[in-house]
Amino acid sequence: MLNITFLLDKTNNWIEKYVKEFTLNNKNKFNFNISFNHNEVKKQDIVFILGYTKILDNNFLNVNKLNLVVHESALPYGKGFSPIQWQILEGKNEIIFTLFEAVENLDSGDIFLQKKVLFSGYELFDEIRKIQGMNTMELVKEFLDIYPEIERKPQIGNETIFPKRKDEDDMLDINKTIKEQFNHLRIANNDEYPLWFEIDGNKYIVKIYKDENGK
C-alpha cells in the first residue's frame, strides 16, 4: 500500500472540500492522509501539494519519493501566482491545468499530466474556484489510476511568470465601462480581496454577485 498525503494550507484551504470529496476506484491501493504542516510529512510515497503557501525546499522534498503540484497554466508559461486570475484577465476561457513534480526552483519540475479546462466566460469567483477544485482532483485521480505506469516530460518553451497580486491589482478604472472590466469583476474575491475604486480621494468597495433568478 502506498502512502499518499495531501499537503494543504489552513490559510488557503478552499481546496480541502474537494480533497475530502475525492473518490478513487482502486482506493485500497493507497493510504490517504491530509496534513496542514509540511514538518509533519515524512517518507511518503506521494505528496500532493495543493494551495500550500509556505516555501518548501529540498530538505522537505527529498524526504518523500514524489512531490506533485497542480498549476493552472501550460508550464513553463504562467509560472508564479494566481495563474487563473491573470489568464482570465487576459481574456482566456481555455486554460491548461498541469500536474508536475515540485522542485526547489519555482514551478520548474517535470510534467506528468495536462488537462484543458474550458470556462464559459460568465463564471464568477466561486464558480471559477469550483471548476478549479474539481479539475485539480480529476488530475490527481487520473495520475493515481495509472501510477506508476506514467511518463514524465521536461518543460519546453519560453518561461513567463505571473507576479503576486497586490491591492492595486483589484482597483477598477472609473473611466472604463463595466463590459470592458467584466473579466476583472469575474475574478473578484468578495470576502478577502474585493474590488475597489477611487473618486476625488474617496475609496469605495465593489462586490459582485450573480442573480440566480436571471439567465
N, C-alpha and C positions, 0 to 999 in steps of 0.2 A: 504494500500500500504506500502511495506517495503522499508526502506531507505538503499540503498547499496552504499558504497564508495569504489573505487579502490584507494588505497594509493600507489603512485608511487614516484620515486626519480628523480629529474631533472638531477642529476649527473650520473644516471644509468637507463636512460629512454628508453632503447631498447624495453621494453615490451609495451610501450604506443601505438604503432602502432597496436598491436594485441588486446588491450583493446578497441580501437576505432572501430575496425572492428568486434567486438564481437556482435553477434545477439542471440536472445533468443525467443523461441516460445511464452512463456507467459510473455512477457516483460511488459504488462500492470499491472502486479502484483507488479512491482518494480519501485522505483525511483532511477536512477543511477546518481552518481557523480564521478568525478575524482579530487583528491587532491594531491598536492605535499608537503604538510606541515601537519604533524600529529597534530600540535597545533590547526589547524582549523577543525579537525574532531571530532565531539562530538555527543553522543547519537544516533549513527547509529545502525540499526538492524544487519547489517553485514558489516565488513570491510575486503576487500581482500588486504593483504599487499604483494605487488609484486615488488621485486627488491629494496625494501627500505633499505638504508644502515645505517640509524640512529638508535640508541638504543631506544627501546620502553619498558618502564617499566610499572608497574601496574597502575600508575597514568593515563596513556593513555588507557591501555587495559580494565580497569574497567568501563570506561565511555561508552563503546559500549557493545551491547548484545553478539556479537560473532565476534572474530577476527581470520581470516584464512590466512594461508600461503601455497604456493606450494613449495615443496622442492624436488629436483631431486635425491632422493635416497630412499632405503627401510628402513626408520627410524625404530629403532634407529641406524642402520648402516649409516654412512656417514653424520652425523651432521656437521655443520660448513660451510665452504666456498667452492665455486666453485665445487660442487659435480659432475657435468657432466664432467668437465675437468679432475678431478682426476680419475674418473672411466674409461674414455676413455684412459687415460694414463696407467691404469691397464690392458687394452685390452678388456674392456667390450663393447659390442654393444647392450646389453639388459639392459635398465635402468628403474628402478621403479620411477614414479613420485608420490609424496604423498601430499595430501591435509589434513592439520592438523590445530588444534587450536593453535594460538600463545599464549604462556605463558611467564612469565618472564625468566624462565630457558631456555637455548639455545635449540631450536628445540625439545622440550620435551612434547608438548601437545598431546591430544588425536587425533587419526587418524579418518578421515571421509571417505576418498576415496583413492584408489591407482590405478595406471594405468601403464601397462607395455608398454614401448616405445622402438621400435626397430630401430637401426641405421644400415646402410649398411656396415659401416667401411671405407667409402671413402668420407664422407662429410667433408668439411672444416668449419671453424668457422662460417661464415654467414649462411651456411646451417644448422649447428647444432643449431644456435640461432633460426632460423625459426621453426624447429621442436620443440624446447623448447617452443617458444611462442604459437604455435598452440595447443600443448598438454596441456599447462597450462590453456588456455582458455577452452579447452574441459572439463577439470576437473571442472572449475568454472561453466560451463553450466550444466554439469551432476549434480552438487550439487544443483544448483538453481532449476533445473527441478523437484527434489524430495523433496526439503526442505519444511516444517520441518520434513517430514517423513523420517528421515535418522538417522542411528545409529552411535555412536562413539565407538571407542575401544582404550584401552590404548596401548602404545608402549610396545612390548615384545621382549626381546632378548638382545644381547650384544651391548653396545654402542661403536661406533667408531666416531672419529671427524677428519674431514679434516681441515688442517691448512689454513690460508690465504696465497694465493700465493704471492711470492716475486720475485724481479727482477732476482735472481739467478735461480728461477724455470723455467725461459724462456731461459736458456742457453743450447745450443746444445753441444753435445760431439763430437769433431772433430775426435775422434778415432772410432766412430761408423758409420755404413752405414746409408744412407737415409732410407732404408727399416726398419732398426732397430728403427729409430726415427720417423717413419711416423705418429704414433698417436700423438706424440709431435707436429709435423707440423700441424696436423689437428686442434688442439685446439688453434693455434696461432691467436691472435688478431692483425692483421697487423697495425692497426691505433693506438691503445692505448698501447698494450704490445707485440711488435714484438719480435720474437726470435733473438738470437744473439750468437756469438761465439768469442773466442779469439785465436789468434796465435801470439806467441812471444810478448805478451803485447799489440797487436793491436786488437781493438774490431770492429766487423763487424755485421751489421744488416741484418737479413734474413726475407724476406716476401714471402708468397706463394699464388698463385692464380691457380684456375683450368682453363685449356684450354677448353673453351666451344665448340670448334670445334673438340675436341678429343672425345674419347669414352664416 
